[in-house]
Amino acid sequence: MLSMIACNELAVDPQAPGRDLLKSEMKAFAYMPNGRFRKMEAKTGHHDDAVMATALAALVARKAA
């Protein structure tokens, strides 16, 4: 999803509801150690629902194009 933002394939309208929530969740999103693997999720004490929902929507939109 970050590559989509960097390539201007994904943009969030400044007036979109939840834009600030998504922005704050993206700041707390990271690769987290999980045993011998690393997984993408919010840092402890943060949420990642908006990030995951946006990523899934972006994936579906990209596959549909």
Residue frames relative to the residue before (quaternion, step in Angstrom):
aa qw qx qy qz dx dy dz
M 1.0000 0.0000 0.0000 0.0000 0.00 0.00 0.00
L 0.6377 0.5208 -0.3428 0.4522 3.59 0.96 -0.73
S 0.6307 0.5137 -0.3454 0.4679 3.58 1.05 -0.66
M 0.6175 0.5348 -0.3456 0.4619 3.59 1.10 -0.64
I 0.6391 0.5033 -0.3215 0.4846 3.58 1.03 -0.76
A 0.6657 0.5142 -0.3025 0.4483 3.58 0.90 -0.93
C 0.7271 0.4065 -0.2301 0.5031 3.60 1.09 -0.71
N 0.4636 -0.7052 0.4156 0.3392 3.58 1.30 0.21
E 0.3874 0.6952 -0.5048 0.3343 3.58 1.08 0.72
L 0.7728 0.2024 -0.1021 0.5928 3.56 1.20 -0.48
A 0.0869 0.7724 -0.6231 0.0875 3.53 -0.85 1.02
V 0.2589 -0.7407 0.5989 0.1601 3.55 -1.13 0.63
D 0.4737 -0.6886 0.4777 0.2706 3.53 -0.72 1.14
P 0.5436 -0.6423 0.4266 0.3315 3.63 -0.89 0.85
Q 0.7151 0.4271 -0.2527 0.4923 3.62 1.14 -0.54
A 0.4287 0.7248 -0.4539 0.2914 3.62 1.25 0.00
P 0.4663 -0.6582 0.5028 0.3106 3.59 -0.92 0.86
G 0.7997 0.2871 -0.2150 0.4815 3.58 -0.94 0.82
R 0.3979 0.7390 -0.4672 0.2780 3.60 1.26 0.01
D 0.6755 0.4838 -0.2961 0.4711 3.59 0.91 -0.87
L 0.6123 0.5384 -0.3385 0.4697 3.58 1.08 -0.74
L 0.6572 0.5036 -0.3060 0.4699 3.59 0.89 -0.94
K 0.6513 0.5262 -0.3115 0.4493 3.57 0.92 -0.89
S 0.6902 0.4640 -0.2912 0.4727 3.60 0.88 -0.88
E 0.6386 0.5112 -0.3339 0.4684 3.61 1.05 -0.69
M 0.6344 0.5302 -0.3359 0.4513 3.59 1.01 -0.75
K 0.6288 0.5361 -0.3347 0.4530 3.59 1.07 -0.67
A 0.7259 0.4089 -0.2295 0.5032 3.59 1.14 -0.65
F 0.5318 0.6333 -0.3965 0.3986 3.59 1.30 0.03
A 0.1216 0.8063 -0.5634 0.1327 3.58 -0.85 0.93
Y 0.5228 -0.5390 0.5259 0.3994 3.51 -1.38 0.06
M 0.1010 -0.8161 0.5687 0.0161 3.56 -0.64 1.13
P 0.4934 -0.6451 0.4814 0.3296 3.60 -0.97 0.74
N 0.0219 0.7727 -0.6329 0.0437 3.55 -1.03 0.85
G 0.7703 -0.2010 0.1003 0.5968 3.55 0.29 1.26
R 0.7900 -0.2497 0.1943 0.5252 3.57 -0.75 -0.98
F 0.6589 0.4562 -0.3068 0.5134 3.59 1.30 0.00
R 0.2742 -0.7028 0.6160 0.2268 3.53 -1.33 0.13
K 0.0776 -0.8042 0.5873 0.0473 3.57 -0.93 0.78
M 0.4872 -0.6537 0.4987 0.2943 3.52 -1.22 0.50
E 0.2931 0.7283 -0.5757 0.2288 3.56 -0.78 1.07
A 0.6348 -0.5072 0.4068 0.4174 3.53 -1.32 0.11
K 0.5563 -0.5766 0.4771 0.3612 3.52 -1.19 0.57
T 0.6789 -0.4982 0.3488 0.4113 3.57 -1.18 0.53
G 0.7965 0.2735 -0.2304 0.4876 3.54 -0.90 0.99
H 0.6882 0.4208 -0.2706 0.5254 3.59 1.29 0.01
H 0.4034 -0.6947 0.5412 0.2485 3.56 -1.29 0.28
D 0.1544 -0.7983 0.5742 0.0955 3.57 -1.23 0.45
D 0.2908 0.7984 -0.4892 0.1965 3.60 1.24 0.30
A 0.6875 0.4778 -0.2924 0.4622 3.60 0.83 -0.94
V 0.6315 0.5270 -0.3325 0.4613 3.59 1.02 -0.76
M 0.6836 0.4850 -0.2902 0.4618 3.58 0.86 -0.95
A 0.6513 0.5094 -0.3169 0.4647 3.60 0.95 -0.82
T 0.6584 0.4963 -0.3058 0.4761 3.59 0.97 -0.83
A 0.6422 0.5196 -0.3247 0.4606 3.58 0.98 -0.81
L 0.6596 0.4989 -0.3139 0.4664 3.60 0.92 -0.83
A 0.6533 0.5074 -0.3104 0.4683 3.58 0.96 -0.85
A 0.6511 0.5102 -0.3100 0.4687 3.58 1.00 -0.82
L 0.6353 0.5285 -0.3221 0.4619 3.58 1.02 -0.78
V 0.6616 0.4933 -0.3022 0.4770 3.58 0.91 -0.90
A 0.6570 0.5106 -0.3101 0.4599 3.59 0.93 -0.89
R 0.6561 0.5092 -0.3158 0.4588 3.59 0.95 -0.81
K 0.6722 0.4915 -0.2954 0.4683 3.60 0.96 -0.84
A 0.6571 0.5180 -0.3000 0.4581 3.60 1.11 -0.69
A 0.6277 0.5672 -0.3322 0.4170 3.59 1.17 -0.55
